[in-house]
Structures are given as C-alpha cells and as structure tokens.
Amino acid sequence: MRPRIHGPMLLVAILFIASCDDNARSITAQPTTFNTVPSVSLSGTAAMAFAQPVNNFLCPSISPFNVPLVVVVQPTGAVSIIVTEIRLQFVDNFGTRLPQVTLPAPLPTAQFGTALADARAAQSFPVTLGIGCGTGHTGSLSIFVDTRDPLGHRGSSQTTVMVH
C-alpha cells in the first residue's frame, strides 16, 4: 500500500524543501528612508520694517532703536515642522554688521488650535532687534530660521527685510 500525501502536507513539504535551497534569496525588511528636509516658506509680515527710537537708551545695554517685526513660517506640503532657532543679522547701509542674534526655541503666537495643527499651519514669531549702537538705523535685516520635522530631519530658510 502506497502512503497518501494530502494537499496541505504537500504544500508544507514544498516550502520546506525550497527553504533549504542554497540559491534561495534572502530578503531583509528595512525601513523606508526619505531624504527630505523640512521645507518652509519664510517671510516677515511686511517687506519693510521701521526702526523705532528708544527713550533713555544707554549703549550697549539699551540700543537707541528697536526694530519690531513678526516672522511668519509656513510649512510647504503636509508635513509638520518645529522651529528650533531664529537668527537675526543686521547690516546698515554703510556695510557695518551687528553681531548675529540667536533666539533659541521660539514660541509661536497662536490664539487657538492644537499643537499639531499649529505645526502644519503658518506660525508667527514676534521678534524685536535693538540696533544703532555702532551702526546706522537703516539697512537690511537677514532672518535665518532652522526647523526640524517629527522624523528629525533638519532644514534652514532665509529671508531679508529692509529696515528704514
């Protein structure tokens, strides 16, 4: 009498034999990587800012002029971003540079909404820069914004605002 092999046992036997084959390819699952950096559109609320005189200034601790402005960071695409740093660099009309000012981990001004919705929407950061100690009060203000997405990818953007 000849032994009878059932369908499921035949399938198991075939898989077992195939797994012992030295020529079988080994496929390793790996995470998908994306080589993207957070992309943002960066602007001031206006293309021009105005230096406002300060009463009772005392250089270098209190500058004779303040330049208030709002930096607007708008993520491009559907990815959320976190602003990790804002840097400001003022250069007057004669080419004199102030030392770069760094504002670490700024907090956005948001009136309502969740943190995730805010990270995907335009974020506004009010900043004020003191100028005029050793420089003129008109020139250009370069704004550099560093960002990070939830996966840890870092990005950087720059814009310039004229100061009058």
C-alpha positions in Angstrom: 0.0 0.0 0.0 1.3 3.4 -1.0 1.2 6.3 1.5 -1.1 9.1 0.5 0.1 12.8 0.8 -2.7 15.3 1.5 -2.7 18.7 -0.2 -1.7 20.8 2.9 1.1 18.5 3.8 2.4 18.6 0.2 2.5 22.4 0.4 4.4 22.3 3.7 6.9 19.8 2.2 7.5 22.0 -0.9 8.1 25.1 1.3 10.4 23.2 3.5 12.5 21.9 0.5 12.6 25.4 -1.0 13.8 27.0 2.2 16.8 24.6 2.2 17.9 25.6 -1.2 21.3 27.4 -1.1 20.3 29.5 -4.1 17.2 31.0 -2.4 17.4 34.8 -2.0 17.3 36.3 1.5 15.1 39.4 1.6 15.5 41.6 4.6 12.8 44.1 5.5 14.2 47.6 6.1 12.5 50.9 6.9 11.8 53.2 4.1 14.1 56.3 4.2 13.2 59.7 2.9 16.0 62.1 2.1 13.9 65.2 2.5 14.4 68.2 4.7 11.5 70.2 6.2 10.7 72.9 3.6 9.1 76.2 4.7 8.2 79.5 3.2 9.6 82.3 5.3 8.6 85.9 5.4 8.1 88.9 7.6 4.7 90.3 8.0 5.9 93.2 5.9 8.8 93.6 3.4 9.9 96.6 5.3 10.4 97.2 9.0 10.8 100.6 10.8 13.4 101.4 13.4 11.7 103.0 16.3 13.6 105.3 18.6 14.1 104.3 22.2 13.9 106.8 25.1 16.7 106.8 27.6 19.0 104.5 25.6 22.4 103.5 27.0 24.7 101.8 24.6 25.5 98.9 24.5 22.9 97.6 27.0 19.9 99.5 25.6 20.0 100.3 21.9 18.8 103.6 20.6 16.5 101.9 18.1 14.3 98.8 18.2 13.1 97.0 15.1 9.9 95.1 15.9 8.7 92.6 13.3 6.8 89.3 13.0 8.5 86.3 11.3 6.0 84.1 9.6 7.0 80.4 8.9 4.7 78.4 6.6 5.4 74.7 6.1 5.2 73.6 2.4 3.4 70.3 1.9 1.5 68.4 4.6 4.5 67.8 6.9 4.5 69.5 10.3 7.6 71.4 11.4 9.1 72.7 14.6 11.1 75.9 14.6 14.2 75.2 16.6 16.0 78.5 16.2 15.7 82.0 14.7 18.9 84.0 13.9 18.9 87.7 13.0 21.8 89.6 11.3 21.5 93.4 10.7 23.8 95.2 8.2 23.4 99.0 8.0 23.6 101.0 4.7 27.4 101.5 5.2 28.1 97.8 5.5 28.6 97.7 9.2 27.3 94.4 10.8 25.9 93.9 14.2 26.8 90.6 15.8 24.3 87.8 14.9 21.5 87.4 17.4 20.1 83.9 18.1 16.7 83.2 19.6 16.6 79.5 20.6 13.4 77.5 20.6 11.0 80.4 20.0 7.3 80.0 20.9 4.8 80.8 18.2 1.9 83.1 18.9 -1.3 81.1 18.5 -4.7 82.2 19.6 -6.4 78.8 19.2 -5.9 75.2 17.8 -3.9 72.2 18.7 -0.1 71.9 18.6 -0.2 69.5 15.6 -2.5 71.8 13.6 -0.2 74.8 14.5 2.9 72.9 13.4 1.2 72.3 9.9 -0.1 75.9 9.6 1.7 79.2 9.4 3.4 80.1 12.6 4.1 83.7 13.7 7.0 84.7 15.9 7.2 88.3 17.1 10.8 89.5 17.4 12.5 92.8 18.3 16.1 93.6 17.5 17.9 96.5 19.1 20.1 98.4 16.6 22.1 101.7 16.5 25.0 101.1 18.9 27.9 101.4 16.4 25.7 101.1 13.4 23.2 103.2 11.5 19.5 102.6 11.9 18.7 101.9 8.2 19.8 98.8 6.3 18.8 95.2 5.9 17.9 92.5 8.4 18.6 88.9 7.4 16.4 86.3 9.1 17.5 82.7 9.3 15.1 80.0 10.6 16.1 76.5 11.5 13.4 73.8 11.6 13.0 70.1 12.3 10.2 67.7 11.3 8.8 64.9 13.5 11.3 62.4 11.9 14.3 64.6 13.0 15.1 65.9 9.5 16.6 69.5 9.8 16.1 72.4 7.4 17.0 76.0 7.2 15.5 79.0 5.4 16.4 82.7 5.0 14.7 85.9 4.1 15.7 89.6 4.2 13.7 92.6 5.4 14.6 96.2 4.7 14.9 98.5 7.7 14.0 102.2 7.5 
